[in-house]
Amino acid sequence: MRHVENIGTQKPYSVIGLGTWQFGSKEWGYGGGYDEREAGRIVARARELGVTVFDTAEVYGFGRSERILGKALAETGGTDDVVVATKIFPVLPTAAVVQQRGVASAQRLGVRTLDLYQVHQPNPVVGDGTTMRGMQALRDVGVVRDVGVSNYKLARWKSAEARLGSTLLSNQVQFSLVQRAPLAEMLPWAQRTGHVVIGYSPLAQGLLSGRYDRDHRPTNGVRAANAMFLPENLDAAKPLLDTLRDVASAHDATPSQIALAWVVHPPNVVAIPGASSVEQVESNVAAAEIRLTDDEYAGLTAAGEAYQPLTGIPALPKLVASRRRG
């Protein structure tokens, strides 16, 4: 497993981590058996394969994801050699609330120290000054090791770091072949300054796996509510998926693995795909060893730029109609 270099953290950050939104969350439709059996097996296998970054959030399953992940880590060797990352849902992220919620997350995870504690969303009303005071207080007493944010624009990431008064290590943002915004300014800045971009939904919720087309669409859960899976968007994705398949063939890999390899090709990136099975986590981890050529990386990037899905407000009527038919 490769690790992110030149970030100065106490523990190594694997370039492929494990996202655990699906643990304890009904939105994915995996069923109770998944939480009781498969989640633990996934964590155990991820650790065996060298994954060190395990990401969750208090809002995932209203704390259940943290409890499931904490139990799985405790049963597979503890947390001394892994990065336990979670996020506060910033309904009212004042300093006092941040401190209280950080302690609660640590208790659910069964750890003394959260290796990475992140602000899940920028709050439009509460400024980062009070939030970062809470984060610093948690660091002062050892409840938090490193602080991060999520879904922040670069300017606000920098501003929040200034208010923290020390390195604000990471920003967790959507990053995939169909969500390439971090490439423009955020990632180059992170590379220059020793920060980390943590890419969530690196497979665009499965769009980039090549499993779906207009005749094979998701029918429930999070994916069914995603405009990317509208028939016209699946049709539009065909050239991109064909490019992924071509590159995958050259590497004896899958489209999913190539899509992940594209995300972690640049320095200072951690991708945190979820996994529905042990086999999927094995596939995800194998992507870390795929080295794309410059031409392959450029070709995939160009194919991603050429994909122009119908999204936002224009997609809503079609998405509503699609859900009604479903």
GUTOR-301118 format. One record per residue: residue number from 1; y, z, x of N, C-alpha, C in turn. Coordinates in steps of 0.05 Angstrom, whole numbers, plus 5000, padded with zeros to 4 digits. Example, Ala and Ser with C-alpha at 12.3 -4.5 7.8 and 13.67 -1.06 7.14 Angstrom:
- 1_4886_5156_5264_4910_5156_5246_4934_5156_5264
- 2_4955_5142_5257_4979_5143_5273_5001_5157_5258
This chain:
- 1_4976_5000_5017_5000_5000_5000_5025_5000_5018
- 2_5044_4982_5012_5069_4982_5026_5088_5004_5014
- 3_5106_5012_5030_5126_5032_5022_5154_5021_5026
- 4_5173_5031_5011_5201_5024_5015_5210_5037_5041
- 5_5224_5021_5057_5232_5030_5084_5262_5038_5084
- 6_5269_5054_5103_5297_5061_5108_5313_5073_5085
- 7_5299_5091_5070_5313_5105_5049_5315_5135_5054
- 8_5301_5145_5075_5305_5173_5083_5295_5194_5064
- 9_5275_5188_5047_5264_5207_5029_5243_5224_5042
- 10_5238_5248_5031_5218_5265_5043_5190_5254_5039
- 11_5185_5241_5016_5160_5229_5010_5162_5199_5009
- 12_5141_5184_5017_5142_5155_5016_5142_5145_4987
- 13_5157_5124_4982_5158_5111_4956_5142_5085_4958
- 14_5120_5083_4944_5104_5059_4944_5119_5037_4929
- 15_5116_5012_4938_5131_4991_4925_5120_4985_4897
- 16_5095_4991_4892_5085_4991_4865_5080_5019_4856
- 17_5093_5028_4835_5089_5054_4823_5074_5051_4797
- 18_5074_5073_4782_5061_5073_4755_5081_5084_4735
- 19_5088_5067_4715_5104_5076_4693_5086_5087_4671
- 20_5095_5109_4659_5077_5123_4640_5089_5126_4612
- 21_5107_5108_4605_5118_5109_4578_5095_5109_4557
- 22_5073_5095_4563_5051_5092_4544_5035_5118_4541
- 23_5038_5137_4560_5023_5162_4557_5036_5178_4535
- 24_5020_5184_4514_5030_5201_4493_5049_5188_4473
- 25_5054_5162_4476_5073_5149_4459_5059_5131_4439
- 26_5066_5134_4414_5053_5118_4393_5063_5089_4393
- 27_5086_5084_4406_5099_5057_4404_5080_5035_4415
- 28_5063_5042_4433_5046_5022_4446_5020_5017_4430
- 29_5013_5035_4412_4990_5030_4395_4963_5032_4410
- 30_4962_5048_4431_4937_5050_4446_4917_5069_4434
- 31_4926_5088_4417_4907_5106_4405_4903_5132_4421
- 32_4893_5152_4407_4889_5178_4419_4869_5179_4442
- 33_4849_5162_4441_4829_5161_4462_4841_5154_4489
- 34_4862_5138_4488_4875_5129_4512_4888_5154_4526
- 35_4902_5170_4511_4915_5194_4522_4894_5213_4533
- 36_4872_5217_4519_4853_5237_4526_4835_5229_4549
- 37_4830_5203_4552_4811_5195_4573_4823_5175_4593
- 38_4833_5153_4583_4841_5131_4601_4865_5139_4618
- 39_4884_5154_4607_4908_5160_4623_4900_5175_4648
- 40_4882_5194_4647_4874_5209_4670_4860_5191_4690
- 41_4843_5173_4680_4829_5155_4698_4848_5136_4712
- 42_4869_5127_4698_4889_5109_4710_4904_5123_4732
- 43_4912_5148_4727_4926_5163_4748_4909_5168_4772
- 44_4884_5175_4768_4865_5180_4790_4861_5155_4807
- 45_4857_5132_4794_4853_5107_4809_4878_5098_4823
- 46_4901_5102_4810_4926_5095_4823_4930_5110_4849
- 47_4923_5136_4848_4926_5152_4873_4907_5143_4894
- 48_4882_5136_4886_4863_5127_4906_4872_5101_4920
- 49_4888_5085_4905_4897_5060_4916_4924_5062_4930
- 50_4934_5086_4933_4959_5090_4948_4985_5090_4933
- 51_4984_5090_4906_5008_5093_4891_5019_5121_4895
- 52_5045_5123_4901_5058_5149_4905_5079_5155_4884
- 53_5089_5134_4870_5111_5138_4851_5100_5138_4822
- 54_5104_5161_4808_5095_5163_4781_5119_5170_4764
- 55_5126_5153_4745_5151_5155_4730_5146_5161_4701
- 56_5161_5180_4691_5159_5187_4662_5187_5194_4652
- 57_5188_5207_4629_5214_5215_4617_5209_5235_4595
- 58_5228_5252_4590_5224_5272_4569_5222_5259_4542
- 59_5234_5236_4538_5234_5223_4512_5208_5209_4506
- 60_5192_5203_4526_5167_5189_4521_5147_5208_4507
- 61_5142_5201_4482_5124_5218_4466_5135_5246_4462
- 62_5162_5249_4464_5175_5275_4461_5162_5296_4479
- 63_5159_5290_4504_5148_5308_4523_5119_5305_4529
- 64_5104_5291_4512_5075_5288_4516_5069_5273_4541
- 65_5084_5252_4547_5079_5237_4571_5080_5255_4596
- 66_5101_5272_4597_5103_5290_4620_5079_5308_4621
- 67_5070_5319_4599_5047_5337_4599_5022_5323_4608
- 68_5018_5299_4597_4993_5284_4604_4994_5276_4634
- 69_5017_5267_4644_5019_5260_4672_5015_5285_4690
- 70_5028_5307_4683_5026_5331_4698_4997_5340_4700
- 71_4983_5340_4678_4955_5348_4678_4938_5330_4695
- 72_4943_5304_4693_4927_5284_4708_4932_5288_4738
- 73_4957_5292_4746_4963_5296_4774_4950_5322_4785
- 74_4952_5343_4769_4940_5369_4777_4910_5366_4781
- 75_4897_5350_4764_4868_5347_4766_4859_5328_4787
- 76_4877_5314_4800_4870_5294_4819_4883_5299_4847
- 77_4889_5324_4852_4898_5331_4879_4926_5343_4880
- 78_4939_5348_4858_4965_5360_4859_4987_5340_4864
- 79_5010_5350_4872_5034_5333_4874_5047_5333_4901
- 80_5034_5345_4921_5047_5347_4947_5051_5320_4960
- 81_5035_5300_4954_5036_5274_4967_5046_5252_4948
- 82_5057_5259_4925_5066_5238_4906_5095_5245_4898
- 83_5108_5224_4888_5135_5227_4878_5133_5230_4847
- 84_5140_5253_4837_5141_5258_4809_5169_5253_4799
- 85_5172_5232_4783_5199_5223_4774_5200_5225_4743
- 86_5221_5237_4733_5225_5238_4705_5255_5234_4698
- 87_5261_5233_4673_5288_5226_4664_5297_5244_4642
- 88_5323_5252_4642_5335_5267_4620_5346_5247_4600
- 89_5340_5251_4575_5352_5235_4554_5380_5246_4548
- 90_5401_5231_4555_5428_5242_4556_5442_5243_4529
- 91_5432_5258_4510_5446_5261_4485_5473_5276_4489
- 92_5473_5297_4504_5497_5312_4511_5494_5323_4539
- 93_5496_5305_4559_5488_5313_4587_5510_5329_4601
- 94_5518_5351_4590_5536_5369_4604_5520_5384_4626
- 95_5534_5397_4644_5521_5410_4666_5500_5430_4656
- 96_5507_5446_4636_5488_5466_4627_5463_5453_4614
- 97_5467_5432_4599_5445_5419_4586_5427_5406_4607
- 98_5438_5393_4626_5423_5380_4648_5405_5401_4661
- 99_5416_5424_4667_5400_5445_4680_5377_5454_4663
- 100_5383_5459_4637_5362_5468_4619_5340_5447_4616
- 101_5348_5422_4612_5328_5401_4608_5312_5396_4633
- 102_5325_5398_4657_5310_5394_4681_5288_5415_4685
- 103_5295_5440_4680_5275_5461_4681_5252_5456_4661
- 104_5259_5448_4637_5238_5443_4617_5220_5420_4625
- 105_5231_5399_4637_5214_5377_4646_5195_5386_4668
- 106_5206_5402_4687_5189_5412_4709_5166_5429_4698
- 107_5172_5445_4678_5151_5461_4666_5129_5444_4652
- 108_5138_5423_4637_5118_5406_4624_5101_5391_4645
- 109_5113_5384_4667_5098_5370_4688_5082_5389_4705
- 110_5088_5414_4703_5073_5434_4719_5080_5434_4748
- 111_5105_5428_4755_5114_5427_4783_5137_5446_4787
- 112_5140_5455_4812_5163_5471_4819_5188_5454_4824
- 113_5183_5429_4834_5205_5411_4842_5200_5383_4831
- 114_5220_5373_4817_5220_5345_4809_5229_5328_4833
- 115_5213_5310_4842_5220_5294_4866_5243_5276_4860
- 116_5245_5266_4835_5267_5249_4828_5274_5254_4798
- 117_5298_5263_4793_5307_5268_4766_5330_5249_4760
- 118_5326_5234_4738_5344_5211_4732_5357_5214_4705
- 119_5381_5204_4703_5395_5202_4678_5386_5177_4663
- 120_5374_5180_4640_5359_5158_4627_5378_5135_4618
- 121_5401_5142_4609_5421_5123_4600_5449_5133_4606
- 122_5468_5115_4612_5496_5125_4615_5506_5134_4588
- 123_5519_5157_4587_5530_5167_4562_5558_5155_4559
- 124_5564_5143_4535_5590_5131_4532_5613_5150_4528
- 125_5607_5176_4523_5628_5196_4518_5629_5217_4540
- 126_5606_5227_4547_5606_5248_4568_5607_5236_4595
- 127_5626_5243_4611_5629_5232_4638_5608_5242_4657
- 128_5604_5227_4679_5584_5234_4698_5591_5258_4715
- 129_5616_5266_4715_5624_5290_4730_5608_5314_4722
- 130_5608_5321_4697_5593_5345_4688_5563_5341_4691
- 131_5553_5316_4686_5524_5311_4689_5516_5316_4718
- 132_5532_5306_4737_5524_5309_4765_5528_5338_4775
- 133_5546_5353_4762_5547_5382_4769_5521_5395_4762
- 134_5510_5388_4739_5484_5399_4731_5462_5390_4750
- 135_5462_5365_4758_5442_5356_4777_5444_5371_4804
- 136_5469_5374_4813_5472_5389_4839_5463_5417_4837
- 137_5468_5430_4814_5458_5458_4810_5428_5459_4811
- 138_5415_5439_4799_5385_5438_4800_5376_5434_4829
- 139_5390_5418_4844_5383_5414_4872_5387_5440_4888
- 140_5408_5454_4883_5414_5478_4898_5392_5499_4895
- 141_5379_5500_4872_5358_5520_4868_5330_5509_4872
- 142_5328_5483_4881_5302_5472_4888_5286_5460_4865
- 143_5298_5458_4841_5284_5446_4818_5283_5415_4821
- 144_5303_5404_4834_5305_5375_4838_5308_5369_4868
- 145_5294_5348_4877_5297_5340_4905_5317_5317_4907
- 146_5313_5295_4893_5332_5273_4894_5340_5266_4865
- 147_5364_5255_4863_5376_5249_4837_5378_5218_4835
- 148_5374_5209_4810_5377_5180_4805_5389_5176_4777
- 149_5393_5151_4771_5403_5143_4745_5386_5120_4734
- 150_5392_5112_4710_5377_5090_4698_5395_5075_4680
- 151_5393_5048_4681_5409_5030_4663_5439_5033_4669
- 152_5446_5039_4693_5474_5040_4701_5483_5013_4713
- 153_5507_5005_4707_5519_4983_4722_5525_4993_4751
- 154_5528_4974_4769_5532_4982_4797_5557_4999_4800
- 155_5579_4991_4787_5604_5007_4790_5600_5035_4781
- 156_5586_5040_4759_5582_5067_4749_5562_5082_4767
- 157_5543_5068_4778_5525_5081_4797_5541_5092_4821
- 158_5558_5076_4832_5575_5084_4854_5593_5108_4846
- 159_5605_5106_4823_5623_5127_4813_5608_5153_4810
- 160_5584_5152_4798_5568_5176_4794_5560_5188_4821
- 161_5554_5171_4840_5547_5181_4867_5571_5197_4879
- 162_5595_5186_4875_5618_5200_4886_5621_5227_4873
- 163_5615_5229_4847_5617_5255_4833_5595_5274_4841
- 164_5572_5263_4848_5550_5280_4858_5557_5292_4885
- 165_5571_5275_4901_5579_5284_4928_5558_5280_4949
- 166_5537_5266_4942_5515_5260_4961_5500_5236_4950
- 167_5480_5227_4964_5466_5203_4957_5454_5205_4929
- 168_5460_5186_4912_5448_5183_4886_5427_5161_4889
- 169_5402_5170_4895_5382_5153_4908_5376_5127_4894
- 170_5373_5128_4867_5360_5105_4854_5374_5098_4828
- 171_5369_5074_4819_5377_5064_4793_5354_5049_4781
- 172_5344_5059_4759_5321_5046_4745_5332_5027_4724
- 173_5326_5001_4728_5337_4980_4712_5315_4959_4705
- 174_5320_4944_4684_5302_4922_4679_5304_4902_4702
- 175_5281_4894_4713_5281_4875_4735_5255_4859_4734
- 176_5257_4834_4729_5234_4816_4728_5244_4788_4731
- 177_5226_4769_4730_5233_4741_4732_5251_4732_4709
- 178_5251_4746_4687_5268_4739_4664_5291_4759_4661
- 179_5293_4779_4678_5315_4798_4679_5323_4801_4708
- 180_5340_4782_4717_5345_4780_4746_5372_4792_4754
- 181_5386_4805_4737_5414_4814_4742_5416_4831_4768
- 182_5397_4848_4775_5400_4864_4800_5403_4847_4825
- 183_5393_4822_4824_5395_4805_4848_5423_4799_4857
- 184_5442_4799_4838_5469_4789_4844_5484_4808_4862
- 185_5487_4833_4854_5503_4853_4869_5489_4879_4874
- 186_5474_4888_4855_5462_4915_4857_5442_4917_4879
- 187_5423_4898_4881_5403_4900_4901_5414_4896_4930
- 188_5432_4877_4934_5444_4875_4961_5458_4900_4970
- 189_5472_4913_4951_5485_4939_4957_5464_4960_4964
- 190_5443_4962_4949_5422_4982_4954_5410_4977_4982
- 191_5406_4952_4989_5394_4946_5015_5413_4953_5038
- 192_5438_4950_5034_5458_4957_5055_5461_4987_5058
- 193_5456_5002_5037_5464_5030_5037_5440_5049_5036
- 194_5416_5039_5035_5392_5057_5035_5386_5069_5008
- 195_5393_5055_4986_5386_5063_4959_5362_5048_4949
- 196_5353_5055_4925_5329_5042_4914_5335_5031_4886
- 197_5326_5007_4881_5326_4996_4854_5297_4999_4844
- 198_5294_5014_4822_5268_5017_4809_5266_4998_4785
- 199_5249_4979_4787_5247_4958_4766_5228_4965_4744
- 200_5238_4970_4720_5220_4974_4698_5216_4948_4682
- 201_5195_4947_4667_5187_4922_4653_5185_4898_4672
- 202_5172_4902_4696_5171_4880_4715_5154_4856_4705
- 203_5138_4860_4685_5123_4838_4673_5134_4830_4646
- 204_5159_4839_4640_5172_4833_4615_5154_4840_4591
- 205_5143_4864_4592_5124_4874_4571_5100_4856_4567
- 206_5092_4842_4588_5068_4826_4586_5073_4796_4582
- 207_5098_4788_4577_5105_4760_4575_5096_4744_4599
- 208_5099_4756_4623_5094_4742_4648_5064_4743_4656
- 209_5048_4755_4639_5019_4755_4644_5006_4729_4637
- 210_5020_4713_4620_5008_4688_4611_4988_4691_4589
- 211_4985_4715_4578_4965_4720_4557_4974_4710_4530
- 212_5001_4706_4527_5011_4701_4500_5022_4673_4498
- 213_5019_4661_4474_5033_4636_4467_5037_4638_4437
- 214_5048_4616_4425_5055_4618_4396_5031_4623_4378
- 215_5007_4616_4388_4983_4621_4372_4970_4648_4379
- 216_4979_4661_4399_4968_4687_4407_4992_4705_4414
- 217_5002_4718_4393_5026_4735_4396_5018_4764_4390
- 218_5032_4783_4402_5028_4811_4396_5035_4817_4367
- 219_5019_4834_4354_5022_4839_4326_5031_4867_4319
- 220_5031_4885_4339_5040_4912_4334_5052_4924_4359
- 221_5063_4948_4356_5074_4962_4379_5100_4951_4389
- 222_5108_4959_4413_5133_4952_4424_5136_4922_4427
- 223_5116_4908_4435_5118_4879_4440_5124_4863_4414
- 224_5114_4872_4392_5119_4858_4367_5148_4858_4359
- 225_5163_4878_4369_5192_4880_4363_5209_4867_4385
- 226_5197_4854_4404_5211_4842_4426_5215_4812_4421
- 227_5240_4804_4421_5247_4776_4415_5234_4756_4434
- 228_5227_4765_4458_5214_4748_4478_5188_4735_4467
- 229_5176_4749_4447_5151_4740_4436_5153_4723_4411
- 230_5178_4715_4404_5182_4696_4383_5169_4669_4391
- 231_5158_4654_4372_5144_4629_4379_5161_4611_4396
- 232_5187_4607_4389_5203_4589_4405_5208_4599_4433
- 233_5209_4625_4437_5213_4636_4464_5187_4634_4480
- 234_5164_4637_4467_5139_4632_4481_5136_4603_4489
- 235_5145_4585_4472_5145_4556_4480_5163_4552_4504
- 236_5187_4564_4503_5206_4560_4525_5196_4571_4551
- 237_5179_4591_4550_5169_4604_4574_5147_4588_4588
- 238_5137_4567_4575_5114_4553_4586_5119_4542_4614
- 239_5142_4529_4620_5146_4520_4648_5146_4543_4668
- 240_5157_4566_4661_5157_4589_4679_5128_4598_4683
- 241_5113_4601_4662_5086_4610_4664_5069_4590_4680
- 242_5074_4564_4677_5060_4544_4692_5065_4547_4722
- 243_5090_4553_4729_5098_4558_4757_5083_4583_4767
- 244_5082_4604_4752_5068_4628_4760_5038_4622_4764
- 245_5026_4606_4747_4998_4599_4750_4994_4582_4775
- 246_5012_4564_4781_5009_4548_4805_5010_4565_4831
- 247_5029_4583_4832_5031_4601_4855_5006_4619_4856
- 248_4998_4629_4833_4975_4647_4832_4950_4633_4843
- 249_4947_4608_4836_4924_4593_4846_4923_4592_4877
- 250_4947_4589_4889_4948_4587_4918_4941_4614_4931
- 251_4944_4636_4917_4939_4662_4928_4913_4675_4917
- 252_4898_4660_4901_4874_4671_4888_4882_4696_4873
- 253_4903_4694_4857_4914_4717_4843_4918_4710_4814
- 254_4930_4728_4799_4936_4723_4771_4966_4720_4767
- 255_4975_4708_4745_5004_4706_4740_5018_4733_4741
- 256_5005_4753_4730_5017_4780_4731_5022_4790_4759
- 257_5002_4785_4776_5005_4794_4804_5027_4780_4818
- 258_5030_4754_4813_5051_4738_4825_5079_4748_4815
- 259_5081_4753_4789_5106_4763_4778_5114_4790_4790
- 260_5094_4807_4795_5100_4833_4809_5107_4828_4838
- 261_5093_4810_4851_5099_4804_4879_5127_4794_4882
- 262_5137_4778_4862_5165_4769_4863_5184_4792_4861
- 263_5179_4812_4844_5197_4835_4841_5199_4850_4867
- 264_5176_4855_4880_5177_4872_4904_5179_4856_4930
- 265_5185_4830_4928_5189_4814_4951_5214_4823_4967
- 266_5236_4829_4954_5260_4839_4970_5256_4868_4978
- 267_5270_4876_4999_5269_4905_5007_5282_4922_4986
- 268_5276_4948_4987_5289_4969_4971_5283_4967_4941
- 269_5260_4957_4935_5252_4955_4906_5225_4970_4902
- 270_5224_4985_4881_5198_4996_4870_5195_4984_4842
- 271_5172_4973_4837_5165_4964_4810_5147_4985_4797
- 272_5152_4990_4772_5136_5011_4758_5123_5000_4733
- 273_5104_4981_4736_5090_4972_4712_5073_4994_4700
- 274_5069_4992_4674_5050_5010_4661_5022_4998_4664
- 275_5002_5012_4654_4975_5002_4655_4960_5012_4631
- 276_4945_4994_4618_4929_5001_4595_4900_5008_4602
- 277_4893_5004_4628_4866_5008_4637_4865_5012_4667
- 278_4843_5022_4677_4839_5024_4706_4840_4996_4719
- 279_4828_4977_4705_4828_4950_4716_4857_4939_4719
- 280_4874_4945_4700_4901_4935_4703_4916_4949_4726
- 281_4912_4975_4730_4926_4988_4752_4916_4977_4779
- 282_4890_4970_4780_4879_4957_4804_4892_4930_4809
- 283_4896_4915_4788_4909_4889_4791_4938_4892_4799
- 284_4952_4911_4787_4980_4916_4794_4983_4923_4824
- 285_4966_4941_4833_4968_4951_4861_4963_4928_4880
- 286_4944_4911_4874_4937_4888_4891_4961_4870_4896
- 287_4980_4869_4877_5003_4852_4880_5020_4860_4904
- 288_5019_4885_4912_5035_4894_4935_5028_4880_4961
- 289_5004_4870_4962_4995_4857_4987_4999_4827_4987
- 290_5009_4816_4965_5014_4787_4964_5041_4781_4977
- 291_5041_4764_4997_5065_4756_5011_5073_4728_5002
- 292_5094_4726_4987_5103_4700_4978_5118_4686_5001
- 293_5115_4660_5002_5131_4645_5022_5159_4642_5011
- 294_5178_4635_5028_5205_4631_5019_5207_4610_4998
- 295_5191_4588_5001_5192_4567_4981_5180_4576_4955
- 296_5159_4592_4956_5147_4602_4931_5167_4621_4917
- 297_5180_4638_4932_5199_4657_4920_5222_4641_4907
- 298_5233_4621_4922_5255_4606_4911_5246_4590_4886
- 299_5222_4579_4887_5212_4564_4864_5209_4581_4839
- 300_5198_4605_4843_5195_4623_4820_5222_4632_4809
- 301_5241_4637_4828_5268_4645_4819_5281_4622_4803
- 302_5278_4598_4812_5290_4575_4797_5276_4572_4770
- 303_5250_4576_4768_5236_4574_4743_5246_4596_4724
- 304_5251_4620_4735_5261_4642_4718_5289_4636_4708
- 305_5306_4624_4725_5333_4617_4716_5333_4595_4695
- 306_5313_4578_4696_5312_4556_4676_5303_4566_4649
- 307_5290_4589_4648_5281_4600_4622_5305_4612_4607
- 308_5311_4601_4584_5334_4610_4568_5325_4618_4540
- 309_5315_4642_4537_5304_4651_4511_5327_4656_4491
- 310_5319_4655_4466_5337_4664_4444_5336_4694_4442
- 311_5359_4708_4447_5359_4737_4447_5384_4747_4433
- 312_5385_4773_4431_5409_4786_4419_5411_4780_4389
- 313_5436_4780_4379_5441_4777_4351_5430_4751_4340
- 314_5432_4728_4354_5421_4703_4343_5391_4705_4338
- 315_5377_4722_4353_5348_4724_4349_5340_4742_4326
- 316_5358_4759_4316_5350_4779_4297_5338_4767_4271
- 317_5351_4747_4258_5338_4736_4234_5310_4726_4238
- 318_5305_4713_4260_5278_4703_4266_5259_4726_4271
- 319_5269_4747_4285_5251_4769_4291_5244_4784_4265
- 320_5263_4788_4247_5258_4801_4222_5238_4785_4205
- 321_5243_4759_4204_5225_4741_4189_5197_4742_4201
- 322_5195_4743_4227_5169_4743_4240_5154_4769_4234
- 323_5169_4792_4234_5156_4817_4228_5147_4818_4199
- 324_5162_4806_4181_5154_4806_4153_5128_4790_4149
- 325_5126_4767_4163_5102_4751_4161_5078_4765_4173
- 326_5084_4781_4195_5062_4796_4207_5051_4818_4190
